[in-house]
């Protein structure tokens, strides 16, 4: 993922390395810039820190409430039962964060000992910092089949039936951006701002010359877009969806994808954003110090999955998924013996997970499953 960048002096910054790469290779695609900013082996955002929680840069649903991970654990149990209860079954999480979701799902799994004993936990994580945090989070759980195992890629997870969780994973995969001009579509690139200095380089967006080969990535239905329109596509996300679906189609299982995005198909609009300290920051500023994400095109993910032989269900709003899985009943159970302060915290979490001003409608869920398995819980 480092794209040819080499380690330099300890005081070197990712911005300087990116500037040197641009000097050698020319302007970078947005996808290449994103890949370096998030995943550079020594200076990337995710490889150097734990960004989650109130003290970090953003909060994900598992950090909002234990209910989220518990319900996903119950979702996995239900799918496993529909599969005929295979043992072992790979319980896989892509981008597991701090391990909070997996821990909550495993706690729910304890309700069905046969499932708990069948599960082999696999975590797809490239960050050494987050791997260590996940290891500590999962340490209290007695795991079968040799305990949790970590992998750099989904393809490294051993063969066999699988239940795959991807919560806020696809939004951080590198995207490409194209912009409509008076002459047609051309790719947006990242270049060094000529007004910046060698020691403190800044970056700017530029457009590839007319005749950009990337113009072929734009769907025909958007050909009449007005000049200035922006189209985003995530080839990396579609590739992951194809790989995941091909595995599920031939080896059995299902995946649950939860993320923020839309299900209206190829659409115009710029959604790439940078988040730092729970606020937005300029996308090209301080690479490696802010999270870069873009809205997920669930229609594209579903189409890629179906093309690889799996079935896809949804997307549905996160609100509808969680209501279908029984979050209100779980909240009532938690509040039954709670103090007033604890009960208020449960209600606040519900509002954040379900409300239109929180995650309820912005976040969507998509299920990818073995053909014939049927619509999983929450998608009926």
Secondary structure, DSSP 8 states (H G I E B T S, - for coil): --TT-----TT--HHHHHHHHHHHH-SEEHHHHHHHHHH-TTT-TTTS---BSTTSSB--HHHH-HHHHHHHHHHHHHHHHHTT--SSEEEEEES-TTSHHHHHHHHHHTTSHHHHHHEEEEEE---HHHHHHHHHHHTTS--STTS-EEESSGGGS-SS-EEEEEES-GGGS--EEEEEETTEEEEEEEEE-TTS-STT--EEEEE--SS-GGGGGS-GGGTT--TT-EEEE-HHHHHHHHHHHHHHHHH-EEEEEEEEEE-SSS-B----EEEETTEEE-TTSSTTSSEEE--EEHHHHHHHHHHTT-EEEEEEEHHHHHHHTTHHHHHHHHHHT--HHHHHHHHHHHHHHHSTTTTTTTEEEEEEE-TTS---TT--
